[in-house]
Amino acid sequence: MASALLYDRLQFAFTATFHYLFPQLTMGLALLLLYLRSRALWSGDEQYHQAARFWTKIFALSFGFGVVTGIPLEFQFGTNWAKFSNFAGGVIGQTLAMEGLFAFFLESTFLGVLLFGEKRFGFRVQWFASLMLFLGSWLSGYFILATNAWMQHPVAYTVADDGRLFLNSLSGLLTNPWLFWQYAHNMTAAVVTTSCVMAAVGAFYLLSGNHLAHAKTFIQTGVVAGAIACALMIFPTGHGNAKQVFEHQPLKGAAFEGLFRTERGAGIVLVGQPNTETMTIDNPLVVPSALSILVYYDLWANVKGLDAFPKEEWPDNLPLLYYAYHIMAGLGTILAAIMALALLLLWRGRLFTSKPVLWLLMLCAPFPYIATTAGWMTTELGRQPWLVYGLLRTAQGTSPLVHSGNALFTLLGFLGLYLLLGLLFLIMIMEIVRQGPVPVTDYPAQTTGSGTY
Amino acid sequence: METFWYAIVTLMLTMYVVLDGFDFGVGILYPFVTRTETERCTVLDSIGPVWKGNEVWLVASGGLLFFAFPRAYAAGFSGFYLALVMVLWLLIFRGLALELRSQLSHPLWRQLWDLAFSGASFFLAIVFGAALGNLIRGVPLNPEGYFFVALWTDFTPGPEPGILDWFTLLMGLASAAILMLHGANYLAMKTDGDLYLRAAASAKRTGWIALVLTCIAMLASPFVQPALRLNYTAHPLGYLFTVTGALALIATVVFRRRQHDVAAFATSSLFILAMLGNVAWGCYPNLLIATTNPASSLTIFNATAGAYGLRVGLVWFLFGFALVITSQVYVHRAFWGKVRLDLESSPTESHASPDSQRERLPFDINRPSR
């Protein structure tokens, strides 16, 4: 049974991680597309219409992959985590059903309007459809994060006679205090990803001497939005998140900081390898007292370390949790620095001629993806050994009759299928970028020679 | 309240079958009715703007089942583990095919995705029919309320059944035939020329197959699951579904013959609605019928999500459902009429005279849901 648990966990972790590569781009892009379409509508500038059309294609591709990889997640609650669904379905069924009903419908309906309605609808309808896409995708994110926030910090439930949980306040579930910072942090991260991608595509065009006017629009939009989002990422959203972790889940905080022993004036480890045998950090590089200051605004505040908690409560993969957190925070800082530099050059009017910075912008596109993945690993690995924090352990949540042979079979299937999906996505995205933003009149002929198919 | 949500979940699932059903049907027929690349593009364009919206009915139904009856969701999804994961893979392949086919113009690339699209549509139609068969036949629930069924055992619907036995397989084939009929009707409504003739011919042929298979399945059901008869004996009102279904199927065949395209499609939609209503009437209040011990069956009462949850869900559901219906009607209306590919005509021309190409809709295909 133990190995079935392992495969169930690996399968969910893998499929969720892979899935989230797509929504983070679509959620951020929904915002930037709304901006591009607004500019287009407001100025009537053909340039922005083309740009919006180009990014809508990328949005659609990413959205399609997001949908097909998202459905397995909803299914897995039932297929692999039946006991968890039975236990908590009375509460989280609400948010998941709302996501399915509202957000999904909005998104897929209005994406259809944008993709197939080029000639049937005017620009105003297209703008409206963009607005709905934005609302739909951000609402989607809200409902999903409300579900996750509840697993991190369960609220608004009562225990029924048979031990299952029932909801007792919908507003309590939707305004879970945990949700606020988590949502803010996650959505700014999505904007960072999209900004980096947009700036990278712009930098690629500028460096290779194609679509120069568009290249500048993309870089400008990406760098400005990216710099703002990076700043918001660190403060207040990142800070707010970390503070609430130390307040409600001190064990998780101690684990991702690698704080083995309770300390007065605890420091922050910048670099180093956690050694769970000796309960120390090897090769540490520490900023003294920094953690005490950030969490309690006090140079000598006492911060609880791992030794303050019984060992069976510890997350089961400490080193991975520690690295995930450090990768997220480290990459986030590096990205913020790059964006700040690019913004400065943009403001001085030298960005478009500065080749090294353009190269940097182009190459940093994968970093936000890695950072957000690491961020989600921090949240989820840090929640272990709990599936619902303090209420249900992960080992108690699996399907009782799905044995390891079945779980491994589907895990391997997903690995193979998603490898194929990933390759196809890369091929497609390269094709779209290669074609570039094209004038409207060529548009249908350019893609297929026959309408949209 | 539980009964209300039972009706809603059933209605949502039924709408899913009616809506995504026609694009499954189109998918199965796709290689048989098209001869040229232009025709293939026309067929794909006919479902292009709507299939994704149709598919989210499945996601919404799943979400609502989870919300209203979490215990049944947990038991059902883990019990049909292998079948459900394969459904996922097929849905992924089908989605990929529709998304990716147009992206490159190499002929082999397109042939590959044509095959994936058609094959996945066919297997999905079979699996969904078999799934319905499983719900009717029942599953070996243990006293804790869980079960696990293999893909197949000995192909008999005994106490230790597999997902596939002769009955569920029959249901699968009936489902494929019905969806082909439904898809052909849709295609006839959306196309003209040679394509129209071929679609209409397929509809005629599949209409008869659907008729025969439905009759056999209808006759077999009460023998496989005698409990179905109880509700009908107690509440004969349910026979209304049976009569409606029968009339609708006959009307489909008649309308098809007289080339009333829209009416034929509407009646095949009504037929599916009535047939699934039939099953839902018979199964109530069971969500999962136990083949082991009737006391282990999961009903809407022992699988419920609690009184408060179901009540508060009503508020957002009604709001969301109104939104859904509005947007779906809007999209289906916007893309109503025969598909025109602009190969020669310039965009402005086709935009200028939409009314001559589009018939005014006498009624909307979403109407049965209201």
Chai-1 contact restraints between the chains, C-beta under 6 A:
chainA,res_idxA,chainB,res_idxB,connection_type,confidence,min_distance_angstrom,max_distance_angstrom,comment,restraint_id
A,G64,B,E99,contact,1.0,0.0,6.0,A-B,restraint_1
A,V68,B,I92,contact,1.0,0.0,6.0,A-B,restraint_2
A,V68,B,G95,contact,1.0,0.0,6.0,A-B,restraint_3
A,P72,B,L88,contact,1.0,0.0,6.0,A-B,restraint_4
A,E74,B,G62,contact,1.0,0.0,6.0,A-B,restraint_5
A,F75,B,L84,contact,1.0,0.0,6.0,A-B,restraint_6
A,F75,B,L88,contact,1.0,0.0,6.0,A-B,restraint_7
A,G78,B,Y73,contact,1.0,0.0,6.0,A-B,restraint_8
A,G78,B,A74,contact,1.0,0.0,6.0,A-B,restraint_9
A,G78,B,F77,contact,1.0,0.0,6.0,A-B,restraint_10
A,T79,B,F77,contact,1.0,0.0,6.0,A-B,restraint_11
A,T79,B,S78,contact,1.0,0.0,6.0,A-B,restraint_12
A,T79,B,Y81,contact,1.0,0.0,6.0,A-B,restraint_13
A,T79,B,L84,contact,1.0,0.0,6.0,A-B,restraint_14
A,A82,B,A74,contact,1.0,0.0,6.0,A-B,restraint_15
A,A82,B,S78,contact,1.0,0.0,6.0,A-B,restraint_16
A,S85,B,P70,contact,1.0,0.0,6.0,A-B,restraint_17
A,S85,B,Y73,contact,1.0,0.0,6.0,A-B,restraint_18
A,S85,B,A74,contact,1.0,0.0,6.0,A-B,restraint_19
A,N86,B,P70,contact,1.0,0.0,6.0,A-B,restraint_20
A,N86,B,R71,contact,1.0,0.0,6.0,A-B,restraint_21
A,N86,B,A74,contact,1.0,0.0,6.0,A-B,restraint_22
A,G89,B,F66,contact,1.0,0.0,6.0,A-B,restraint_23
A,G89,B,P70,contact,1.0,0.0,6.0,A-B,restraint_24
A,G90,B,P70,contact,1.0,0.0,6.0,A-B,restraint_25
A,G90,B,A305,contact,1.0,0.0,6.0,A-B,restraint_26
A,G90,B,G306,contact,1.0,0.0,6.0,A-B,restraint_27
A,G90,B,G309,contact,1.0,0.0,6.0,A-B,restraint_28
A,G93,B,F66,contact,1.0,0.0,6.0,A-B,restraint_29
A,G93,B,F67,contact,1.0,0.0,6.0,A-B,restraint_30
A,G93,B,P70,contact,1.0,0.0,6.0,A-B,restraint_31
A,G93,B,A305,contact,1.0,0.0,6.0,A-B,restraint_32
A,Q94,B,F67,contact,1.0,0.0,6.0,A-B,restraint_33
A,L96,B,G63,contact,1.0,0.0,6.0,A-B,restraint_34
A,L96,B,F66,contact,1.0,0.0,6.0,A-B,restraint_35
A,A97,B,G63,contact,1.0,0.0,6.0,A-B,restraint_36
A,A97,B,L64,contact,1.0,0.0,6.0,A-B,restraint_37
A,A97,B,F67,contact,1.0,0.0,6.0,A-B,restraint_38
A,M98,B,W316,contact,1.0,0.0,6.0,A-B,restraint_39
A,G100,B,V59,contact,1.0,0.0,6.0,A-B,restraint_40
A,G100,B,A60,contact,1.0,0.0,6.0,A-B,restraint_41
A,G100,B,G63,contact,1.0,0.0,6.0,A-B,restraint_42
A,L101,B,A60,contact,1.0,0.0,6.0,A-B,restraint_43
A,L101,B,G320,contact,1.0,0.0,6.0,A-B,restraint_44
A,F102,B,G320,contact,1.0,0.0,6.0,A-B,restraint_45
A,F104,B,V56,contact,1.0,0.0,6.0,A-B,restraint_46
A,F104,B,V59,contact,1.0,0.0,6.0,A-B,restraint_47
A,F105,B,V56,contact,1.0,0.0,6.0,A-B,restraint_48
A,F105,B,V324,contact,1.0,0.0,6.0,A-B,restraint_49
A,S108,B,K52,contact,1.0,0.0,6.0,A-B,restraint_50
A,S108,B,G53,contact,1.0,0.0,6.0,A-B,restraint_51
A,S108,B,V56,contact,1.0,0.0,6.0,A-B,restraint_52
A,T109,B,G53,contact,1.0,0.0,6.0,A-B,restraint_53
A,T109,B,S327,contact,1.0,0.0,6.0,A-B,restraint_54
A,T109,B,V331,contact,1.0,0.0,6.0,A-B,restraint_55
A,G112,B,P49,contact,1.0,0.0,6.0,A-B,restraint_56
A,G112,B,V331,contact,1.0,0.0,6.0,A-B,restraint_57
A,F116,B,G48,contact,1.0,0.0,6.0,A-B,restraint_58
A,F116,B,P49,contact,1.0,0.0,6.0,A-B,restraint_59
A,K119,B,P347,contact,1.0,0.0,6.0,A-B,restraint_60
A,K119,B,H351,contact,1.0,0.0,6.0,A-B,restraint_61
A,F166,B,G306,contact,1.0,0.0,6.0,A-B,restraint_62
A,F166,B,G309,contact,1.0,0.0,6.0,A-B,restraint_63
A,L167,B,G309,contact,1.0,0.0,6.0,A-B,restraint_64
A,N168,B,Y308,contact,1.0,0.0,6.0,A-B,restraint_65
A,L170,B,V312,contact,1.0,0.0,6.0,A-B,restraint_66
A,S399,B,S78,contact,1.0,0.0,6.0,A-B,restraint_67
A,P400,B,Y146,contact,1.0,0.0,6.0,A-B,restraint_68
A,L401,B,Y146,contact,1.0,0.0,6.0,A-B,restraint_69
A,L401,B,F148,contact,1.0,0.0,6.0,A-B,restraint_70
A,V402,B,S78,contact,1.0,0.0,6.0,A-B,restraint_71
A,V402,B,Y81,contact,1.0,0.0,6.0,A-B,restraint_72
A,N406,B,Y81,contact,1.0,0.0,6.0,A-B,restraint_73
A,T410,B,V85,contact,1.0,0.0,6.0,A-B,restraint_74
A,M428,B,Q103,contact,1.0,0.0,6.0,A-B,restraint_75
A,E431,B,Q103,contact,1.0,0.0,6.0,A-B,restraint_76
A,T448,B,S102,contact,1.0,0.0,6.0,A-B,restraint_77
A,S450,B,C41,contact,1.0,0.0,6.0,A-B,restraint_78
A,S450,B,L341,contact,1.0,0.0,6.0,A-B,restraint_79
A,G451,B,C41,contact,1.0,0.0,6.0,A-B,restraint_80
A,G451,B,D45,contact,1.0,0.0,6.0,A-B,restraint_81
A,G451,B,L341,contact,1.0,0.0,6.0,A-B,restraint_82
A,T452,B,G48,contact,1.0,0.0,6.0,A-B,restraint_83
A,Y453,B,C41,contact,1.0,0.0,6.0,A-B,restraint_84
A,Y453,B,L44,contact,1.0,0.0,6.0,A-B,restraint_85
A,Y453,B,D45,contact,1.0,0.0,6.0,A-B,restraint_86
A,Y453,B,S102,contact,1.0,0.0,6.0,A-B,restraint_87
